[in-house]
Amino acid sequence: MPHKITDECILCGACLPECPEEAISEGDPKYIIDPKKCTDCGNCAEVCPTDACVPDE
C-alpha cells in the first residue's frame, strides 16, 4: 500500500533523500508521493517529524 502525505506536512524535506524510488516531490502546499512509484518501504514515515507520511488506505 503506498504512502501519502497529509496536511501536517511542514515542507521540511526530511523525507526526500530517504525515498529509494524518488516517489516524493515538492508540491504546493505540501510534498506529494507518486503512488505508482511508492513501494511502501516506510522510510519517509520513519523520518517525518510531524507524522505526515501515512499509509494511503
C-alpha positions as CSV (number, residue, x, y, z in Angstrom):
1,M,0.0,0.0,0.0
2,P,1.6,3.3,-1.0
3,H,2.0,6.1,1.5
4,K,0.6,9.6,1.2
5,I,1.5,12.9,2.8
6,T,-1.2,14.7,4.9
7,D,-1.8,18.3,5.6
8,E,0.5,18.0,8.6
9,C,3.5,18.3,6.2
10,I,5.7,21.3,7.1
11,L,7.9,21.1,3.9
12,C,11.0,20.3,6.0
13,G,12.4,18.0,3.3
14,A,13.4,15.2,5.6
15,C,11.6,12.6,3.5
16,L,13.1,13.5,0.1
17,P,16.5,11.8,0.5
18,E,15.0,8.8,2.3
19,C,12.9,7.6,-0.7
20,P,14.8,5.0,-2.7
21,E,12.2,5.2,-5.5
22,E,12.3,9.0,-5.8
23,A,8.5,9.0,-5.4
24,I,8.4,12.2,-3.3
25,S,8.3,15.6,-4.9
26,E,7.6,19.1,-3.8
27,G,4.0,20.2,-4.2
28,D,2.0,23.2,-3.1
29,P,1.4,23.4,-0.2
30,K,3.0,20.1,0.8
31,Y,5.2,17.3,-0.6
32,I,3.4,14.6,-2.6
33,I,4.1,10.9,-3.1
34,D,3.5,9.4,-6.5
35,P,1.6,6.2,-5.7
36,K,2.8,4.5,-8.9
37,K,6.4,4.8,-7.7
38,C,5.9,4.2,-3.9
39,T,6.9,0.7,-2.8
40,D,5.7,1.1,0.8
41,C,9.2,0.9,2.3
42,G,8.1,3.3,5.1
43,N,11.4,5.3,5.1
44,C,9.5,8.6,4.8
45,A,7.3,7.8,7.7
46,E,10.3,7.0,9.9
47,V,11.9,10.4,9.4
48,C,8.9,12.6,9.3
49,P,8.9,14.9,12.3
50,T,5.1,15.6,12.1
51,D,4.0,12.1,11.2
52,A,2.6,13.4,7.9
53,C,3.6,10.3,5.9
54,V,0.9,7.7,6.4
55,P,-0.4,4.6,4.5
56,D,-2.9,5.6,1.8
57,E,-5.8,3.5,2.8
